[in-house]
C-alpha cells in the first residue's frame, strides 16, 4: 500500500520545501494542510496526482477533525512565529496537542515535528548533542515551541531541531544579518564563533526522510549541515554573494553592542553571532537516509537571486 503523508504548514517556509521533496518520491500520496484560505469543499484533490489539500487551523482544533484519517505519517511544520504569547500558545501548544490527539485517534504510526534549536536559549553551545542540555527558551515563540515538543515526544514522535535555516522564503536569518551589517560603520571584527546552518531544501528532505524511514525512530534530533560556519565566513559570504557594499574593518562586538542599543532586532542577531551555536548529531544521516548536501558558501549562492529580490522589496 502506497503511504500517505500529512504535511501541516504546507505553504510555509519549510513546509513548502517538504512538499517539493515529497513530489519527487514516486507514488507517495500527500495530504497538505493549510490555513491560508477556507476551501470551497472539505478537500480538493489534483486528479491523478495523489495530492490532496485540506483546510486546518491549529488555533481552532475543531478544524483538525478527520485530518489524519488514512494517514501513515504526519510531518508537522505548522507553527506561530512571533506575536504575543497567548496567540503563540494557542497555535504551537494547544494546536500541536490537538493534532497529536487526532493522529493517535486515527492510528498514525509516525509523527515528525519541526522545532528549533532556539528552545535551548542563548549559547554558547559547542558540539552540543541531543540530551546534553535542557531547553531554556527565552522568547514566547521558543517557550511555546518547546512546550509543543513535549506533546510529540510523549506520543513517541520525532522532534527535529535545526538552528539557522536559510534559502528561498527566509525572511529572518539572512535579512536580519543584512540589516545588522547596514547599521554598522565597519566590518565586525574579533568574532570567531561557529554556527550550525542548513539549507531549507535540505531540511525539507530530512523531515521527509524521518517520516518515511523504516527504522523505529523517536526523540530529539539536531538536523544541520555537519560543518559549522564561522561568524567571519557567514558575514563575508552574505556580503560577497549578495553584492553588498564592503565596509572597512574595525568594529568589535562590544562597540557594536553599544551602537545597536536601541535596535532590538539587530541586537538579537548580534547576540546570537557573538557566541557559539554549534549543534551536532551523528545519527541523522543513517536514521533518515539523508545526505547533508553542499556546504554553506556553495548552497547559499543558489539562493542569491531570491534574496536580492526580497531585500530590494
Secondary structure, DSSP 8 states (H G I E B T S, - for coil): ---EEEEETTTSTTHHHHHHHHTTSTT-EEEEEE-SS--SSSEEEETTTTEEEEE--TT-GGGGTTTTTT-SEEEE-----SS-HHHHIIIIIIIHHHHHHHHHHTT--EEEEE--GGGG-S--EEEE-TTSS-----SHHHHHHHHHHHHHHHTT-EEEE-SEEESTT-SSHHHHHHHHHHHSSSEEES---EE-EEEHHHHHHHHHHHHH-SS---EEEE-S-SS-EEHHHHHHHHHHHTT-----EEEEHHHHHHHTTT-HHHHHHHHHHTS-EEE--TTHHHHHT----S-HHHHHHTTHHHHHHHHH-
